[in-house]
Amino acid sequence: MQRRQLETAAANYSYLRGLLFVPLGGLSLLAALGNWQVGPLRHDWVFVVVAVAIGLSYLPISRYYNDNYGRLSPSTREQVRVAAGSVIAVAVVLGGSTLLRSRADWSLDLPVNAIAVTFAVVMLISYGIGVGLKAHHVIIWGALLVTGALPVWNGADPSNIGVVLAGVAVIVSGVFDHRLFVQTFGPPHAVDYENGDVAA
């Protein structure tokens, strides 16, 4: 296997373990429901317990990938790139949301859902740089971008709805990423790591 193929496989392994994004999407939905104080989430302790439970679901999902596909440690350069990208992403979402929708005199105050728009842009750029945009990325994140950019978000601050839309998009994208991961690396039983063999 050539170096470029190995680098591509490593990038796909890192980016396409989509089931790991399901808890993240769940936490986004929980945050929105907590902001709305829906049902028992009005109580801080209930919110914390549910958040911890969702967060802990990351562990068996990570174990599933490690047990069935092995472990792959990104290079230091890749880790720095991901960390820098994460900081930039947060800055873009927060800064873009403030610019598009803030009530400050210097903001544009457009009738858009700034969270949905900025989050969609960040995800499209992230996937574009990481593994290249796949059809499902364009459809899911493009739909979020278009939905957020529709000039119908007048009145009350729509940020919480943007968090819900982003959370749903993260979950759906994660499921499709996992599907692509399995297509790329094969079904879980295809690799026998104890013997170092690939099953026929």
C-alpha positions in Angstrom: 0.0 0.0 0.0 1.4 3.4 -0.9 1.9 6.2 1.5 -1.0 8.3 0.1 -3.4 5.3 0.5 -2.2 4.8 4.1 -2.8 8.5 4.9 -6.2 8.4 3.3 -7.1 5.3 5.2 -6.0 6.9 8.5 -8.0 10.0 7.8 -11.1 7.9 7.0 -10.6 5.9 10.2 -10.4 9.1 12.3 -13.3 11.0 10.6 -15.8 8.2 9.7 -16.2 6.5 13.1 -19.6 8.1 13.0 -21.3 6.3 15.9 -19.0 8.3 18.2 -20.9 11.5 17.1 -24.3 10.1 18.2 -23.6 11.0 21.9 -22.4 14.4 20.9 -25.7 15.0 19.0 -27.6 13.7 22.0 -25.8 16.2 24.3 -26.8 19.0 21.9 -30.5 17.9 22.0 -30.3 17.6 25.8 -28.8 21.1 26.1 -31.6 22.6 24.0 -34.3 20.7 26.1 -32.5 21.8 29.3 -32.6 25.5 28.1 -36.4 25.1 27.5 -36.7 23.4 30.9 -38.7 20.5 29.5 -40.3 18.2 32.0 -37.9 16.8 34.6 -34.9 18.6 33.0 -36.1 21.7 35.0 -34.1 20.1 37.8 -30.3 20.5 37.5 -29.5 17.1 39.0 -31.7 15.4 36.4 -29.9 17.3 33.6 -26.5 16.3 35.0 -27.5 12.6 35.4 -28.8 12.4 31.8 -25.8 14.3 30.4 -23.4 11.9 32.2 -25.4 8.9 30.9 -25.2 10.2 27.3 -21.5 11.0 27.8 -20.7 7.5 29.1 -22.4 5.9 26.0 -19.2 7.1 24.2 -17.2 4.4 25.9 -18.9 1.2 24.5 -19.1 2.8 21.1 -15.3 3.5 21.2 -14.7 0.0 22.4 -16.8 -1.4 19.5 -14.5 0.4 17.0 -11.3 -0.6 18.9 -12.3 -4.2 19.3 -13.5 -4.7 15.8 -11.2 -2.5 13.8 -8.2 -2.0 16.0 -6.7 1.3 17.2 -5.1 4.0 15.1 -3.3 6.9 16.8 -3.2 10.1 14.7 0.2 11.7 14.2 1.1 14.6 16.4 0.7 16.9 13.4 -2.8 15.5 12.8 -3.7 16.0 16.5 -2.5 19.6 16.5 -4.4 20.2 13.3 -7.6 18.8 14.8 -7.1 20.8 18.0 -6.5 24.0 16.0 -9.5 23.2 13.8 -11.7 22.7 16.9 -10.7 26.1 18.4 -11.4 27.8 15.0 -14.7 26.0 14.7 -15.9 27.2 18.1 -14.7 30.8 17.2 -16.5 30.7 13.9 -19.8 29.4 15.5 -19.7 31.9 18.4 -18.4 34.8 16.4 -20.6 34.2 13.3 -23.6 33.8 15.5 -22.9 37.1 17.3 -22.3 38.9 14.0 -25.4 37.5 12.2 -27.9 37.7 15.0 -26.7 39.9 17.9 -28.7 42.9 19.0 -25.6 45.0 19.1 -25.3 48.0 16.9 -22.4 46.6 14.9 -24.1 43.2 14.1 -26.0 42.4 10.9 -29.1 41.2 12.8 -30.3 39.1 9.9 -33.5 37.0 10.2 -31.5 33.8 10.0 -30.7 31.0 12.4 -27.1 31.9 13.1 -26.2 28.7 15.0 -27.5 26.5 12.2 -25.8 28.5 9.5 -22.4 28.7 11.2 -22.4 25.1 12.4 -23.2 23.9 8.9 -20.4 25.9 7.4 -17.9 24.6 9.9 -18.9 21.0 9.3 -18.8 21.4 5.5 -15.3 22.9 5.7 -14.2 20.3 8.3 -15.3 17.3 6.2 -14.0 19.0 3.0 -10.5 19.3 4.5 -10.6 16.0 6.4 -11.9 13.3 4.1 -13.4 15.2 1.3 -17.1 15.9 1.1 -19.2 12.8 0.5 -22.8 13.0 -0.9 -24.4 12.6 2.5 -22.3 15.4 3.9 -23.4 17.8 1.2 -27.1 16.8 1.6 -27.2 16.8 5.5 -25.0 19.9 6.1 -26.3 21.7 3.0 -29.9 21.2 4.2 -28.9 22.6 7.7 -27.2 25.6 6.0 -30.3 26.3 3.8 -32.7 25.8 6.6 -30.8 28.2 8.8 -30.3 30.7 6.1 -34.0 31.0 5.2 -35.1 34.5 6.2 -37.9 33.3 8.5 -36.1 33.4 11.8 -37.6 36.7 13.0 -38.7 37.5 16.5 -37.4 35.6 19.5 -33.8 34.3 19.4 -33.8 31.0 17.5 -30.5 29.8 18.8 -32.0 26.9 20.8 -33.8 25.6 17.7 -30.4 25.9 15.9 -28.9 23.7 18.6 -31.6 21.1 18.0 -31.2 21.2 14.2 -27.4 20.9 14.6 -27.8 18.0 17.1 -30.1 16.1 14.7 -27.7 16.7 11.8 -24.8 15.4 13.8 -26.6 12.2 14.7 -27.8 11.6 11.1 -24.4 12.4 9.6 -22.8 10.1 12.2 -25.0 7.2 11.2 -24.1 7.7 7.5 -20.4 8.1 8.3 -20.5 4.8 10.1 -22.2 3.2 7.1 -19.4 4.5 4.9 -16.8 3.4 7.5 -18.1 -0.2 7.3 -18.1 0.0 3.5 -14.5 1.2 3.6 -13.0 -1.1 6.2 -15.4 -4.1 5.9 -17.8 -5.7 8.4 -16.6 -6.0 12.0 -15.8 -9.8 11.6 -13.6 -9.2 8.6 -10.4 -8.5 10.6 -8.9 -11.0 13.0 -6.4 -8.8 15.0 -5.3 -11.6 17.4 -3.8 -13.5 14.5 -3.0 -10.4 12.5 -5.0 -11.8 9.5 -7.7 -10.4 7.4 -10.5 -12.8 6.9 -11.4 -13.8 3.4 
